[in-house]
Amino acid sequence: MAKKTVNYVCTECGWSGGKWYGRCPECGQWGTIEEFHEAPAATGARTPAPGRTSRTPISVPNVQSAAKPITSISTDTVNRLPTGFGEFDRVLGGGIVPGSVVLIAGEPGIGKSTLLLETAGNIAKSVAAAHSRTPDGSDSEPHDAHAGTHDSVLYISGEESQAQVRLRASRIGAVEENLLLAATTDLSTVLGLIDSVRPALAIVDSAQTIVSQDVDGISGGSTQVREVASALIDSAKSLDVPVLLVGHVTKDGSIAGPRTLEHLVDVVCQFEGESQTALRLLRAVKNRFGPTDEVGCFDMSGEGIEEVRDPAGLFLSSQNEPVEGTCVTFTLDGHRSLAVEVQSLVTNSVLPTPRRAVNGVDPSRIAMLVAVLYRHGGISLLQNDLYISTIAGGQAKEPGCDLAITAAMASAALNKPIAKNVCAIGEISLTGQVRPVPRLEYRLREAQRLGFTKAIVPATQKPLKVKGMTLAPATNLKDALAFLHLAKQRH
């Protein structure tokens, strides 16, 4: 028997080490370090778990026959599986690749299970429709033992019972005849279900709840998560069944468990959003089959999750008349350009230290922009309370939003509104210079599509022409405020 080694694991974030600590050195939580014994992998062959294929070494003759010239390998037969959500397919690069393993991570309660259950219902409906289009309604020829029918979707829950999943499916309208539900935490059972059903898609919710009996360790520990992920990847590749795997996150937002989990899977997606708003964003952190700068927008409601194909007006107010203290800018999130309205409120402070309350913007940049506005714009807000926010949870934290934030503060301080058809895009340096931003033309085209006719842009940017828009190139902050009619009159 192999000698067991003692290891210590944090139950909160998955940190592991060879020494016990009262406080976790990774997440800082007290009393979360627990001891467990891990047996090192044996050097000989290991008996595979039920339903799992053994990892036998390839013989020498097969190695030569398996190697092919790259030019002779065809990818025309790879058909991606549509998820039923255009936004989900956009993030994945066109759909789910057969045999791939996709890791979906996000904070608790953000809607991961709801998104995947609704995706399972969409795929089950499409698979059933495609299967019913056969001449006799069923396959006339017997299926190969390794091909499977792929006419169903398998949803395996390790956190909820079958009845709980059924209730959620009824609420979001994902009840389909060929959507199979299973509730188990045993890895051998999970692998056996995938092997026997051979579904078109398998969903495991979640990786931290599945336990393998072949290795020691607590549920959700580094050893268990690594073993579960490796087994599911082997099953997905050998059976050509795509697997969607749910992963937990720590308090700082990173994926819980060992970092090798992200390296093992093919795609890593982050499901983000504020609990106070219904907007959800799905972005690919890693993608072997597509880009990693795509973002999918979803709207969470009581009836489930709906995709937002055009999120242009999500972060804009519905007021028709211009209001002082507001300015619109355009940010980049992946390949998308989003309009974000920045609102500012300036009041006289009665406190020894003026208050700075922000939401959706970077607090450190606000302090810098207040100093630049005073030094190079002649508008002093050092003794005023500042309240700066965005609309509907929009994010204006990139440097290209500096000009709009400064313009909103100046508009609120001077009580002069900015026209509704004017936007401001640019970064402001400590010297008051308006610096260029990436992909300005892409932002301006989106602004023109939304009805904006004038834009304050950096003068150092490459000259651009956008049909239907008037561009005002500003060299410094003074020029930008003058274009916006916010220059302070000097007596």
N, C-alpha and C positions, 0 to 999 in steps of 0.2 A: 504494500500500500504506500502511495506517495505521502511524503511528510507534509503535514498541514502547516501553513504559516498563518500567524496572527496579523490581522489588518484592522484598521479602524476607519469607519466611514461615517460621514455626516448625513443624517437622515433628511436634512433640509435642502442641501445643495448638491449632495453626491460626492463631496471631497473625500479622498481616501489617503491614508498615510500609515506609517509604521509606529506612530506614537500617539498616545491618548492626550487630548487637550480638553479642558473644561469649556473653552470657547473655541468655536470653529475658526481656524485661521483664514478661511475663504469667505464665508458669509457673515461671520461675527456673531452667530447665534450661540447662546449658552445651553449646555446640557443636551446637545444633539449628536455628540460623537458616541457611537456604539461599536462594540467589538464584535468581529465575526471572523471565522476561520475559513480560509480559502485554500483549497487543494490545488496545487499546480497541475497543469494538463499533463497527462501521461504521454510518454514518448512513443508508445505503441499504438496500434489501431484501437479505436474506441467504438463500442457498440452503439449504433445510432438509436436515438429515441424512436418510439413508435410513430410512424408516419413521416419520418425524416430519412432522407437518403444519406448513405454513408459517403464519406469523403475518401475514396480510394485513390491511390496514386495512379496516374496515367502510364500505361506501358509504353515502351520505347517505340514499337511500330506505330501505335496510334498517334504519337506526337508528330511524326512526319506527315501522316495523312490529315491531321487536323490543321496544320499550318497551310494557309493559302495566300496567294498574292493579294494584296489589298485591292488591286484593280478588278479582281474577279468576284469580289464580295458585293452583292447587290443589297441596296437598302430600300428598293421599291416595294418589297413585301411587308415592310414595317408600317402597320396602320395604327395610328394613335387612336386612343379611346376617348371620345368627347365626354366631358363631365356634365353637360347640360347647362353649364355656366360659361358664357363667353369670356367673362373676366378671369375665371379660373383657368380656362384654356390658354388665355393670353399669358398668364404668369408661367404656366408649365411649358410654353413654347409651342402650343398647338394641340394639346391633349396629353393623355397619359400614355407613356410608352409601355408596350407589353414587357413584362418581366422586370419592371423598374420598381424601386422602393422609394416612396416619397414620405418625408418626415414633416408633419405639420405641428408647429410649436406655437404656443401662445399662453397668456396668463389665464388663470382659472376664471371660468364664467365668461370668457370673451366670445364664445360661440363656435369653438372648434368642433365639438361633437354635433352641433346642429348643422354646420356646414357640410360635414362629411356624411351625415345621415341623409340630408337632402340630396347630396351628390349621389349617394347610393341609390336613392329612389329614382333619380333621373336616369342613371345608367341602367337600372333594372327595367325601367319602362322602355327605354330604347332597345335593349337587348331582347326583351319579349316581343317588341314589334318586329324586329329583324327576324327573329325565330319564327314568327307566325307567317312571314312572307314566303316560307318554303312551300313547295307544291302540296305536300300532304300535311303540313303543320308540324312535322317532326323530321328528324334525320333518318333517311332510309337506310344508310349504311352504318354499320357498327363503328363506334368511335375507337380510336387508338387509345391504348392504355395510358399514354403519356400526353395525349392531345386534350382530352376532356371535352365536355360539351360547351363550356363557357357561356351557358345560357342563364346564369343566375349571378347574384351578387351576395357575398358573404360578409356580414357585419358581426364582428366578435367584440364584445364588451367585457372588460375586466373590472369596470367600476360600477356598472348598473346591472340590474336584472333584466330578463327579457321583457317583463311586463312594463318596466320603466321606459325601456327603449321604445316599446310599442306605443306608449302614451305620447311620447314626443313625436313619433312618426305620424300619429293621427293628427296631432296639432299642426304640423307643418305640411301635411298632405304627401307623405312619402311612403304610404302603405301600398306595397306591390306584392303580387303573388310569388314572384321569384326572388324576393328579397329575404334571405335567410338570416335569422338572428341566432346568436349563441352567446351565452354568458359563462365564461370560464377564466381562470387565472393560471391554468397549467399549460406550459409550453408544448408538451407532447400532444395534448388534446387539440391545441390550436393547429399544430402542424398536421395532425391526422385529419382535421376538418378540411383544411386547404387541399390536402392530397386526395381526399375522397370526393369532395364537391367539384374541384377544378373550376372555380368561379371565373367570371369575366373580370371581377375586381374583388379583392379582399381588403377589409378595413379592420385594423386592430386598435382598439381604444382602451388602454394606452400601453406603451412599452414599459412604463414603470410598474404596472400592476401584474404583468405576466412573470411567472416564476418557473425556472428550470430546475428539475430534480437532479440533474447531473452535476451541478456545481453548488457549492455552499455560498451563503451570503443572504442578506436581507432583501426583501422585495424593494426594488428601486435602486439598489446599490450598484456600484460600478461593475462588479462582476456579473450580476444578473442582467443588467441592461445590455452589456456587451454580448453575452451569450444569447440572449433573446434576439437581438438585432442580427447577429451572425446567422442564427438558425432561420430567421424569416427571410433574410437575403438569399441564403442557399435554396430555400424552398421556392422563392419567387423566380430565381434564375433557372432552376431545373425544370419547373412546371410551366414557365412562361406566364405566370399569373402576376399582374401588378398588385402591389400592396401599398396602402395608405396607412402610415403609422403615426399615431398621435404621441407627442412628447411633452412632458411637463417643463416648466421654466422655473428658475430661481427668482428671488426677490429683485435682483438687479436686471431681470429680463433675459438672461442667457439661458440656453437649453440645459436642463439638469442632466446629470450623468457624465460619463467620460467624454472627452472631446473626440475620441475615436468614433463615437456614434455618428457624428456629423460627417466624418470621412468615409464611413462604411456605406451610407445610403447614397442614392443617386441625386436626389433633389431635397433641399431643405427650404421650407417655406415658413415665414413668420406671419402669424395672424395678429394684427395690432388693432388698437382702438381704445378710446376712452369709455369708461363705464357710464359716464354721464351723457354720452351722445350715442346715436344709433349708427354712426359711420364706422365701418370696419375696412381695414386695408390689408391686403394679402400681397406680400412681396417675397420674391425668391432670393434667398441668401446664397444658395449654391444650386446650380442646375447644369447637369451634364448634357442635357438635350435641348437647351435653349438659352436665351439671355438671362442675366441676373439683374437687369435694371428695369424690369416691367413691374407694374403695380396694378392690382385689381381692386376695385372699389365695390363694397357691398353695404347694404342697409339692413340693420337688424330690426325686426319687428316681432310682434306677438305671434304672427303666422309663420315665422321662419326667417330666412335670409333671402333678400332679393339683390340682384346685381344692379349696379349703377353704371350704365354704359356711358353716360355723359355727365361727369361730376363737375361741370363748369360752374354751375350756379349754387353749389353747396355752401361755399364760404363767402357768399355775397348777401348783403341785406336786401330787403325788398322795398326799401324806401325810394320813392321817385324823386323827391326833392333833395338837393345837396345839404348835408349837415356838417357843421364844423367838427373837426377832430377826426375825420375819416379819410383814408386814402387807399387805393387799390393797387396791388402789385401782383406779379406773376412769378410763381416758383416752379421749380422742376422737381418732379418725383418720378424717377425712372425716365421713361420716354414721354411722360405726360407733363403738360404745362397746366397748372391749376391757378385760378384767380383767387387771391386771398385779400379780404378787406381788413385793414388794420384800423382799429378804433382807439382813440386817445381821449382822456379826460384830465384836465389840468385844473387844480383848485389851490387856493391859498392854504398853506399849512399852518396849523396851530401847535405843531409838535416841535421840539428842539431839533429833531432829525426828521426831515421830510420823508414821507412814506413813498415807496416804490412797489406797486402791485402789478404784476404782469401775468398774462396767460396766453400761451401759444407763441411767445417770443423769448429770446435769450436774455435773461436778466443782466448778465455781464455786459452785453452789447448796449443795453439801454443806458447804463451809466456812462459808457463811452460816448454814445450819441448825444446825450444831454450836454456833456462837456464840449463836444465838437460844435453843437448848435449854439452854445454860448460864445465860444471863441471865434468861430468863423461865420456864424449867422447873425450874431448880435441879439439873440433872443435868450434871455436868462430864465432857466427853470430850476435853478439850484435850490431855491427856497420854496418850491411848490411841491404839492403832492401829485404824483403821476399814477394814473391807472391806464394800462395799455393792454388790449386784448384783441383777439381775432374772432371771427364769426364761426360758430358751429364746430369748434374744435380744430380749425385749420392751423397749420404750422407755418410760421414765418420766421424761421430760425436761420436760414441761409444768409450769407452776406449780401446777396442781391436784393434783400428786402430792406436794407438800411435806409435807402432814400425814401421809401414809402413811410417807414416808421418815423423818420425825422420830419417829413412833411405833415404827418398826422399830428405830431406834437406841436409843430409851429402853427398849424391851423387851429388847434384847440387853444393855444396860448393867445393868438391874435383874434380869435372869434371870427375867422374868415373861412367859409366853406370852400372846398375844392370841387370843381365841376364833376358831374357824374361820369362824363365821357373821357376823363383824364386818368391815366395811370402813371406810376413812377417805378422805374426799374434801375437799380444801380447800387454799387457798394461804396461806402464812404470811408475814407481813410482818416487818420488822425490829423492830417494836414488840411482837411476839408475837401480833398479831391474826390470827384465822382469817378470811381474805377469801373472797368468793364466787367461784365458777367458772362458766363458761358451760355452758348446757344440762345443769344438774344433774338435772332430772327424767328426762332421757333416760338418764343414767348409772344413776340409781337403779332405773329399770325393768329395765335389764339386770342389775343386781345382784340384784333380786328374782327374775328368771327363773333365775338360777344358784343360788338357794337361800340367799342372804344375808338375814338377818332384822334386822340392826341396822346403822346407818350413822352415822358421826360426820360432820356436815355443818356449814358455816358458819351462825352464827346470824343474820347480816345478810342471808342469802339470803331470797328470797320464800318464805313458808310453803308447804310441799308436803305432800301426803298420798299415800303409795304403799301400796297394799293388801298386807298381809302383812309390812310392814317397820316397825320402830321407829326413828325419826329422833332423834338426840341433837344438838341445835343447840349448837355451841361458839362462844363469843365470842372466846376467846383460847386460847393454847396450854395454859394451866393447866387450863381446863375440859375440853379434849380429852383430856389425860392423865388427868384424874380419871375421865372416862367410860370410859376404857380400863383403869382400875385401875393406872395407871403413875405416879401422883403420888408423888413422893419424900417419905417420911415425915421430917418435921422434928422433931428432938429439942430 
